[in-house]
Amino acid sequence: MNAKSSLVIYMDVIHPTSKLIAQEFGIKNFFCYKRLKLLHPYSTTLRAPFLAKNVKGYDVYLLEGLTPAPLLPFIKNQKNKVVVIGNSHEPFFIERNWMRRVFFTNLVNLNKYVDHMIAVSKMIKKDFEKYFKFDIKIAELFMHRDYRKLSKLPVNFERRNFIFIGVNSFLKGVDIMVDAFIKLKKKNIIRADTKFYLIGGHENYLERKGYKKDILQRYKIIVLPATQNLEEYLKDSLFQFHLARYEPNAVAIMEGMASGHIPIVSYKTGNKDFIAQINSDLVIGSFNTEDIKKHVKKIVELDEGELRSLSLRFRRMSKFYSTEAGLRRWKKVWREIMGE
């Protein structure tokens, strides 16, 4: 790809995965703008012509997510190519009516002006195909922290603690996990001394949901801010709880797998396909409390030998989904799209 004839449009801050892709392909022309606080449904669309003045004249546009869709009518012509990284949850879990209206405006623009999409998981490809008519390919790419470092961390099979790492409390199902963890303890499915490390700054969200600090302390739910120093919590955990309402592909799960963790995920998590290959009980098919209890009970009751075997298999699998392997998949798909 010629760096002078290509462009990456980013929202807010540059996402590490997209930044890595841009660096890999030598894309140096970045256009960034802050996402507006939408005071009414079409404010992004109304602002698009002014933004487009700065981004016209490129042969290839690589867009992150769906939010830049209002720009498309102003930048698309017969010769250039628009490729979208399909890593967004916007169509599938929209809380407010005005957001739905924004999405359907974007939907029209995407179907009319986009040439290709590269989806980050099979799940999101399948979901996007319900809405979009253009070509959608898959290239799973996960931004690991240092795999070699994570793969050397010990696993605590004795304590069997749980951990969750992530931001965006609602979409990641933080309230679902806390509710389930408390009920699992009340039913003695997990031991009273088991801890749940909840990392990502979810204190205010949980308080709004009625989970006061004394309740969290009673059930050993330890709420921590987002941090880069995860090793001490990774070393003290065995199960990675991730009951997301919608998660295109959870990089944190891959990091947990590299650390030897055993993931327990919802059916709305993009990583579910290869997790189910190892043990289908690790993918929970609904958010029903009884369903969650049934699946978790099967896993926590495994003996240490079975847990060690699962842990080792997930470590090995995470290597296949390393950043380097993901970039190779990305290059292959990109060459197909560009006709190289």
C-alpha positions in Angstrom: 0.0 0.0 0.0 1.3 3.5 -0.8 1.3 5.5 2.4 0.6 8.7 0.4 -2.6 7.4 -1.1 -4.1 5.8 2.0 -5.8 7.1 5.1 -6.9 5.9 8.5 -9.8 7.7 10.1 -9.8 7.3 13.9 -12.3 8.3 16.6 -11.3 9.9 19.9 -8.0 8.2 20.5 -6.1 5.7 18.3 -7.1 2.2 19.3 -3.9 0.0 19.8 -5.1 -2.7 17.3 -5.8 -0.2 14.5 -2.5 1.7 15.3 -0.7 -1.6 14.9 -2.4 -2.3 11.6 -1.6 1.2 10.3 2.1 0.8 11.3 2.3 -2.6 9.6 1.1 -1.2 6.3 3.1 2.0 6.5 0.0 4.3 6.8 1.2 7.6 8.0 -1.7 9.9 7.1 -3.9 10.1 10.2 -7.0 12.2 10.5 -8.4 12.3 14.1 -11.5 14.1 15.4 -13.2 14.0 18.8 -16.5 12.2 19.0 -19.2 14.7 19.7 -21.5 14.6 22.6 -24.6 14.1 20.5 -27.1 16.7 21.6 -29.6 15.5 19.0 -29.6 12.4 16.7 -28.1 13.9 13.5 -25.3 16.2 14.8 -22.5 14.0 13.5 -24.2 13.8 10.1 -24.6 17.6 10.1 -21.0 18.1 10.9 -19.7 15.6 8.3 -19.3 18.0 5.3 -17.0 20.2 7.4 -14.9 17.2 8.5 -14.8 15.8 4.9 -13.0 18.9 3.6 -9.9 17.7 5.4 -10.0 14.1 4.2 -10.8 14.1 0.5 -8.5 12.9 -2.2 -7.2 9.5 -1.0 -7.4 6.2 -2.9 -8.1 4.0 0.1 -10.0 4.8 3.3 -9.6 2.5 6.2 -12.3 3.4 8.8 -12.3 2.1 12.4 -15.8 1.1 13.4 -19.1 2.6 12.2 -19.0 6.0 13.7 -17.4 7.8 10.7 -20.2 6.6 8.4 -21.7 10.1 8.0 -18.5 11.1 6.2 -18.9 8.6 3.5 -21.1 10.5 1.0 -18.6 13.3 1.0 -15.4 11.3 0.5 -16.5 8.3 -1.7 -16.1 8.5 -5.4 -16.0 6.0 -8.2 -12.3 5.4 -8.0 -11.5 5.2 -4.3 -12.0 2.2 -2.0 -13.6 2.3 1.5 -12.7 -0.5 3.9 -14.2 -0.7 7.4 -12.7 -2.5 10.4 -15.8 -4.3 11.8 -15.1 -4.1 15.5 -18.2 -2.2 16.6 -21.2 -3.2 18.6 -23.3 -0.2 17.5 -26.0 -2.1 15.6 -26.5 -4.9 18.1 -26.9 -3.2 21.5 -28.4 0.3 21.2 -29.9 1.5 24.4 -31.5 4.8 23.4 -33.9 5.6 20.5 -31.9 8.5 19.3 -28.9 6.2 18.9 -31.0 3.8 16.8 -31.8 6.7 14.5 -28.2 7.5 14.2 -27.4 3.9 13.4 -29.9 3.6 10.7 -28.6 6.8 9.1 -25.2 5.1 9.2 -26.6 1.9 7.8 -27.7 3.6 4.6 -24.3 5.2 4.2 -22.4 2.0 4.9 -24.5 -0.1 2.4 -24.2 2.6 -0.3 -20.5 3.6 0.0 -18.5 0.8 1.6 -16.6 -1.7 -0.5 -15.3 -4.2 2.1 -15.4 -4.9 5.8 -12.8 -6.9 7.8 -14.6 -8.3 10.8 -12.6 -9.1 13.9 -14.5 -12.4 14.7 -16.9 -14.9 13.1 -19.7 -13.7 15.5 -19.6 -10.1 14.3 -19.3 -11.2 10.6 -22.5 -13.2 11.0 -24.3 -10.4 12.8 -23.1 -7.7 10.3 -24.3 -9.9 7.4 -27.9 -9.3 8.6 -27.5 -5.6 7.9 -24.9 -5.1 5.2 -24.7 -6.1 1.6 -21.0 -5.6 0.9 -18.2 -8.1 1.1 -17.2 -9.1 4.7 -14.1 -11.1 5.4 -12.6 -12.2 8.8 -9.2 -11.4 10.2 -9.0 -12.1 13.9 -6.4 -9.7 15.4 -5.8 -9.5 19.2 -3.4 -7.0 20.7 -1.6 -9.1 23.3 0.6 -7.7 26.0 4.0 -9.5 25.8 2.9 -13.2 25.2 6.3 -14.5 26.4 6.0 -12.7 29.6 2.4 -13.7 30.2 3.0 -17.4 29.3 5.6 -17.6 32.1 3.1 -16.5 34.9 2.2 -19.2 37.4 -1.5 -20.1 37.8 -3.1 -20.4 41.2 -4.9 -23.7 41.1 -5.3 -23.7 44.9 -7.3 -20.5 45.4 -9.3 -20.7 42.1 -10.1 -17.0 42.1 -12.0 -15.2 39.3 -10.9 -12.2 37.4 -12.5 -9.8 34.9 -10.6 -7.1 32.9 -12.4 -4.6 30.8 -14.0 -1.2 30.5 -17.6 -0.2 29.5 -19.5 -1.7 32.4 -22.9 -2.1 30.6 -21.8 -3.8 27.4 -19.3 -6.0 29.3 -22.0 -7.3 31.6 -20.4 -6.3 34.8 -23.7 -6.3 36.7 -24.5 -9.7 35.3 -21.2 -11.1 36.6 -21.4 -9.6 40.0 -25.0 -10.9 40.5 -24.0 -14.3 39.3 -20.9 -14.5 41.5 -22.9 -13.5 44.6 -25.5 -16.2 43.8 -22.9 -18.8 43.2 -21.5 -18.1 46.6 -24.9 -18.3 48.3 -25.5 -21.7 46.7 -22.0 -22.8 47.8 -21.1 -23.6 44.2 -17.9 -21.6 44.7 -16.0 -21.4 48.0 -16.6 -18.6 50.5 -12.9 -17.5 50.4 -12.9 -17.2 46.5 -12.1 -13.7 45.3 -13.4 -11.9 42.2 -11.0 -9.3 40.8 -13.1 -6.8 38.8 -10.6 -4.6 37.0 -11.6 -1.6 34.9 -13.0 1.1 37.1 -16.6 -0.1 37.7 -17.3 1.4 41.2 -19.8 4.0 40.2 -21.7 1.7 37.8 -22.1 -0.9 40.5 -23.2 1.6 43.1 -25.9 2.8 40.7 -27.0 -0.8 40.3 -27.3 -1.1 44.1 -24.1 -2.9 44.9 -22.7 -1.0 47.9 -19.2 -1.4 49.1 -20.2 -3.5 52.1 -21.9 -6.0 49.8 -18.9 -6.3 47.5 -16.6 -6.7 50.5 -18.8 -9.4 52.0 -18.6 -11.5 48.9 -14.9 -10.7 48.3 -15.5 -8.8 45.0 -12.5 -6.5 44.7 -13.2 -3.6 42.4 -10.0 -2.1 40.9 -9.3 0.8 38.5 -7.9 0.1 35.0 -4.2 -0.7 35.4 -1.3 -1.8 33.3 0.2 -3.7 36.2 -2.0 -6.8 36.0 0.5 -9.5 36.8 -0.2 -9.7 40.5 -3.9 -10.2 39.8 -3.4 -12.6 36.9 -1.1 -14.7 39.0 -3.7 -15.0 41.8 -6.5 -16.1 39.5 -7.6 -19.2 37.6 -11.0 -18.4 36.0 -11.6 -15.5 33.7 -15.2 -14.4 33.9 -16.5 -12.5 30.9 -20.3 -12.5 30.5 -20.5 -9.6 28.0 -23.8 -8.4 26.6 -21.9 -7.8 23.4 -18.1 -8.1 22.9 -16.8 -8.3 19.3 -13.5 -9.8 20.4 -12.1 -9.6 23.9 -8.4 -9.0 23.9 -8.4 -9.4 27.7 -9.6 -13.0 27.3 -6.6 -13.7 25.0 -4.3 -12.3 27.6 -5.9 -14.4 30.3 -5.5 -17.5 28.2 -1.8 -16.7 27.7 -1.6 -16.5 31.5 -3.1 -19.9 31.8 -6.6 -18.8 32.8 -9.7 -20.8 32.0 -12.3 -18.4 30.3 -16.0 -18.6 31.1 -17.8 -16.4 28.6 -21.2 -15.5 27.3 -22.5 -16.5 23.9 -22.3 -12.8 22.9 -18.5 -12.8 23.1 -16.6 -13.0 19.8 -13.9 -15.4 21.2 -16.6 -18.0 22.0 -16.0 -20.1 18.9 -12.5 -21.3 19.7 -13.2 -21.5 23.4 -16.0 -23.9 22.7 -13.6 -26.1 20.7 -11.8 -26.9 23.9 -14.8 -27.2 26.2 -18.4 -26.2 25.3 -19.3 -25.8 29.0 -17.2 -22.6 29.0 -19.6 -20.8 26.8 -22.9 -19.9 28.5 -25.9 -19.8 26.1 -28.0 -17.3 28.0 -27.9 -14.7 30.8 -30.3 -16.8 32.9 -29.0 -17.3 36.4 -29.8 -21.0 36.4 -27.9 -21.4 33.1 -24.9 -19.6 34.5 -24.9 -21.6 37.7 -25.1 -24.9 35.8 -22.1 -24.1 33.6 -19.9 -22.6 36.3 -20.7 -25.6 38.6 -19.4 -28.1 36.0 -16.2 -26.2 35.6 -15.3 -25.4 39.2 -16.0 -29.0 40.2 -13.3 -30.4 37.9 -10.3 -31.9 39.7 -7.0 -30.2 39.6 -5.6 -32.5 36.9 -8.5 -31.6 34.5 -8.1 -27.9 35.3 -4.3 -28.0 34.6 -5.0 -29.7 31.3 -7.5 -27.0 30.3 -5.1 -24.3 31.4 -2.3 -25.7 29.3 -4.5 -26.0 26.2 -5.6 -22.4 26.5 -2.0 -21.2 26.8 -1.2 -23.1 23.6 -4.2 -21.8 21.8 -3.4 -18.1 22.7 -0.1 -18.5 20.9 -2.0 -19.2 17.7 -3.9 -15.9 18.2 -0.8 -13.9 19.0 -0.4 -10.4 17.6 2.1 -11.6 15.0 -0.2 -14.4 13.8 -3.1 -11.9 13.7 -1.1 -9.5 11.5 -0.4 -12.4 9.1 -4.1 -13.1 8.8 -4.7 -9.4 8.3 -2.1 -9.1 5.5 -3.7 -12.0 3.6 -7.2 -10.5 3.8 -5.9 -7.1 2.9 -4.1 -8.4 -0.2 -7.3 -10.1 -1.3 -9.2 -6.9 -1.0 -6.6 -4.8 -2.8 -6.2 -7.4 -5.5 -2.5 -7.8 -4.8 
